[in-house]
Amino acid sequence: MEKERIGFIGLGIMGKRMAANLLAAGYPLVVRSSRDETRQFFASRKAAVVQTPEDVARLCDIIITMLPDSPEVKEVVFGTKGIFGAVRSGQVYIDMSSIDPASAKEAAEKLAEKGVSMLDAPVSGGQEKAENGTLSIMVGGDREVFERCLPIFSAMGRQITYIGGSGAGQIAKLANQVIVAVNIAVVAESMCLGKKAGVDPRRIFEAISGGLAGSQCMTDKAPRMFNGDYTPGGKLVFHVKDFKNVLKAGSEFDASLPLTSLVMEMMEELLKDGFSDIDHGGIAKWYEKKNHVSLISE
C-alpha cells in the first residue's frame, strides 16, 4: 500500500532528525524551512521543498509540526499563509511540539470544523534519541486517528503511548518535564552536600545510583556535572518554557506545584546569569553558585 505523503514544518535540532527518519522509512516528504542548509539537506534526499505552511498543507495527507512553543504553532496553523487556509477534510495534523494543553485543544477544535483531525504528540528523549528514532512519544486525540498514524510514530520513536483525548499528550509531557527538572535539581543538591562535606561526589554516585535513589536523570546528568559538560541535549531555556506551561496548567486546574515553582526560580536565575543555551543539567550551576563549590572532579 502506498504510504501517505507527510509534510514537516519545524526542522530544528529535533525536527530535522525526526523528518530524516521518516524519509529513511520510505515516506514521501514535503518540507518547509527558512534555512538554506536545511532546504538543501532535504532536497538532496529527494524531499519536496516548498515556501509556506499553506503549500505543505496543500500537498500532504499528514502535516507534522515541531516548533518551539504555542505562539509559533498558532502562527504556522492559523497565521498568514498558515496551513488552515489549505487544509481539507480527511487530513491529519500532528503537533509534536511541547505547548500548553489549552492551545492544543483550541487548535483541535478549530481544525475539526474543516474535517481535519489533530493529534498532540510531544516527545521526550533529546537530540540523540531523535537521531536514532527512539523517542518517547505521548499522544492525545482520537484513538482511531492515533492507530492510523502509529506507523508514522514508529519511524520516529520507540515508546509510543496513547494517553487520551485532545491535550492529554501535552499534559503527559508537562508531567515528564516536572519530574526531569526536579530530579536534576535534587541530584545536584545532594552532590553539593557531599562536596561541602569533603566527600567525593563521584563515589556517592557510584554508591547510590544502583539503589532506590537511582534514576535515568542521575545516570545521565551526574557525570555531566562531574565533567562540567553542559553541551545541550535539552536546552535550559526550553525547559523554562515548558515550566511556564506547567504553571499555567497548574493554575487552570487548581493544582498546587511548590517544587515546580521553586525549580522554576532556579532556572530563571540561571537564564539571567547567561546560561540559556546550556543543557538543563546545568541546574547544577545554581547549586555550585549558592554553595561556593564546583562539582567538577579534580
C-alpha positions in Angstrom: 0.0 0.0 0.0 1.3 3.4 -0.9 2.5 5.4 2.1 0.8 8.7 2.9 2.6 11.9 2.0 3.9 13.7 5.1 4.6 17.4 5.4 7.1 18.5 8.1 7.4 22.1 9.5 10.0 22.9 12.2 13.3 21.4 11.2 15.5 22.4 14.1 17.7 20.2 16.2 14.9 17.7 16.9 12.7 18.1 13.9 15.4 17.7 11.2 16.3 14.3 12.6 12.8 13.2 13.0 12.0 14.2 9.4 15.1 12.4 8.2 13.9 9.2 9.9 10.5 9.5 8.1 12.4 9.7 4.8 14.5 6.7 5.8 11.3 4.8 6.5 10.2 5.4 2.9 7.6 8.2 3.4 7.2 10.8 0.7 8.1 14.0 2.4 7.4 17.7 1.9 9.3 20.2 4.0 9.3 23.9 4.7 12.3 25.6 6.2 13.7 29.2 6.3 17.3 27.8 6.4 19.2 27.3 3.1 21.3 24.5 4.6 18.2 22.6 5.7 16.4 23.0 2.4 19.5 21.7 0.6 19.8 18.8 3.0 16.3 17.5 2.3 16.3 18.4 -1.4 19.4 16.2 -1.8 17.4 13.4 -0.3 14.5 13.7 -2.7 12.1 15.5 -0.4 9.9 18.2 -1.9 10.8 21.7 -0.6 8.1 24.4 -0.5 7.8 28.0 0.6 4.9 28.2 3.1 3.0 26.1 5.6 0.0 26.6 3.3 2.0 24.8 0.5 2.7 21.9 2.8 -1.0 21.5 3.7 -2.0 21.6 0.0 0.4 18.8 -0.9 0.2 16.4 2.0 -2.1 13.9 3.7 -0.4 14.2 7.1 1.1 17.5 8.4 3.6 17.5 11.3 5.0 20.4 13.2 7.9 20.5 15.7 8.1 24.1 16.9 9.4 26.0 20.0 6.1 26.9 21.7 2.4 27.8 21.4 2.8 31.1 19.6 4.8 29.5 16.8 2.3 26.7 16.4 -0.6 29.2 16.2 1.3 31.2 13.6 2.0 28.2 11.4 -1.5 26.8 11.7 -3.6 30.0 11.7 -1.3 32.8 10.6 -0.8 34.4 7.2 -0.2 31.5 4.7 -0.7 29.0 7.5 -2.0 25.5 7.0 -5.5 26.4 8.0 -6.0 28.2 4.6 -5.4 25.0 2.6 -6.4 22.0 4.8 -9.2 19.7 3.7 -11.4 17.1 5.2 -9.7 13.8 5.9 -6.2 15.2 6.6 -4.4 14.8 9.9 -2.4 17.4 11.7 0.1 16.2 14.3 1.8 18.7 16.5 4.9 17.2 18.1 5.9 20.5 19.8 5.7 21.0 23.5 3.0 23.6 24.0 0.3 24.3 26.6 -2.6 21.9 26.6 -5.3 24.6 26.2 -3.7 25.8 22.9 -3.6 22.2 21.7 -7.3 21.7 22.4 -8.2 25.0 20.9 -6.4 24.2 17.6 -8.0 20.7 17.5 -11.5 22.2 17.8 -10.9 24.8 15.0 -9.4 22.2 12.7 -12.3 19.8 13.3 -14.6 22.4 11.8 -12.8 21.7 8.5 -12.9 17.9 9.0 -9.2 17.8 9.9 -8.2 15.6 12.8 -5.4 16.7 15.2 -3.1 14.8 17.5 -0.9 16.4 20.1 2.1 14.2 20.3 5.0 15.8 22.2 8.2 13.8 22.5 10.9 13.1 25.1 14.5 11.9 24.6 16.5 14.8 23.2 18.7 15.0 20.2 20.3 11.6 20.4 17.1 9.7 20.5 15.6 11.9 17.8 18.5 10.9 15.6 18.2 7.2 16.5 14.5 7.1 16.1 14.0 6.0 19.7 12.0 8.9 21.1 9.2 8.5 23.6 6.0 9.9 22.1 2.9 10.7 24.2 -0.2 11.2 22.1 -3.6 12.9 22.7 -6.5 13.0 20.4 -8.9 10.5 18.7 -7.9 6.8 19.3 -8.7 5.8 15.7 -6.6 8.6 14.3 -3.8 7.5 16.6 -4.0 4.0 15.2 -3.9 5.4 11.6 -0.7 7.3 12.5 1.0 4.7 14.6 3.4 3.5 11.7 4.4 7.2 11.3 5.2 7.5 15.0 7.1 4.2 14.9 9.5 5.7 12.3 10.5 8.3 14.9 10.1 6.7 18.3 10.2 3.5 20.3 7.9 4.1 23.2 4.7 5.4 21.8 1.8 5.8 24.2 -1.8 6.8 23.6 -2.7 9.0 26.6 -6.3 10.1 26.0 -8.3 12.9 24.4 -7.1 16.2 22.9 -4.5 17.9 25.1 -3.7 14.7 27.1 -0.4 14.3 25.3 0.7 17.7 26.3 -0.3 17.1 30.0 1.9 13.9 29.9 4.8 15.9 28.5 4.4 18.6 31.2 4.4 15.9 33.9 7.6 14.5 32.3 9.3 17.9 32.4 8.4 18.4 36.1 9.9 15.0 37.0 13.1 15.6 35.0 13.9 19.1 36.3 13.1 18.4 39.9 15.1 15.2 39.7 18.1 17.0 38.2 17.8 19.6 41.0 17.8 17.1 43.8 20.8 15.2 42.2 22.8 18.5 42.1 21.7 19.4 45.7 22.8 16.0 47.1 26.1 16.1 45.2 26.9 19.6 46.5 26.2 18.3 50.1 28.8 15.6 49.6 31.3 18.1 48.2 30.8 20.5 51.0 31.3 17.7 53.5 34.6 16.7 51.8 33.3 13.5 50.2 33.9 12.8 46.5 30.5 13.1 44.7 31.6 10.5 42.2 31.9 8.0 45.0 28.5 8.9 46.2 27.1 8.5 42.7 28.7 5.1 42.4 27.3 4.0 45.7 23.7 5.1 45.3 22.9 5.0 41.5 22.0 1.3 41.6 19.6 1.6 44.5 16.3 3.3 45.1 17.8 6.7 44.7 19.0 5.9 41.2 17.2 7.3 38.2 17.8 7.8 34.5 18.3 11.5 35.3 21.0 10.7 37.8 22.7 8.3 35.4 22.6 10.8 32.5 23.2 14.1 34.3 25.5 13.4 37.3 28.5 12.6 35.0 27.9 15.8 33.2 28.1 17.7 36.5 31.4 16.0 37.3 32.8 16.9 33.9 31.3 20.3 33.7 29.9 19.2 30.3 26.6 21.1 29.6 26.5 20.7 25.8 22.8 20.8 25.3 20.7 17.8 24.8 17.7 19.7 26.1 18.4 23.4 26.4 17.7 25.1 29.7 15.7 27.9 28.0 13.3 25.4 26.6 12.8 23.7 30.0 11.9 27.1 31.4 9.4 27.5 28.6 7.9 24.1 29.5 7.7 25.1 33.1 5.8 28.2 32.2 3.3 25.9 30.6 3.3 23.6 33.6 2.5 26.5 35.9 -0.2 27.8 33.5 -1.8 24.4 33.5 -1.5 24.2 37.3 -3.4 27.5 37.6 -6.1 26.3 35.2 -6.6 23.0 37.0 -6.1 24.4 40.5 -3.1 22.1 41.2 -0.5 23.1 43.8 3.0 22.8 42.4 5.5 24.0 45.0 8.5 22.0 43.8 7.9 23.1 40.2 7.7 26.8 41.3 11.0 26.5 43.3 13.0 24.9 40.5 11.5 27.4 38.1 13.0 30.2 40.2 16.4 28.5 40.0 16.3 28.1 36.2 15.1 31.7 35.7 18.1 32.9 37.8 20.4 30.8 35.6 18.9 32.5 32.5 19.6 35.9 34.0 23.2 34.7 34.5 23.5 34.0 30.8 23.1 30.2 30.8 20.1 29.9 28.5 21.7 27.6 25.9 23.3 25.1 28.3 21.9 21.6 28.9 19.1 21.6 31.6 21.5 19.5 33.7 23.2 22.9 34.2 20.7 23.4 37.1 23.8 22.2 39.0 25.4 25.6 38.3 22.8 27.2 40.6 23.8 24.9 43.4 27.5 25.5 42.8 27.0 29.2 42.9 25.0 29.1 46.2 27.4 26.7 47.9 30.6 28.2 46.5 31.8 24.8 45.3 32.5 23.1 42.0 31.3 19.6 41.2 33.9 19.1 38.5 36.3 16.3 39.6 39.8 17.5 40.2 
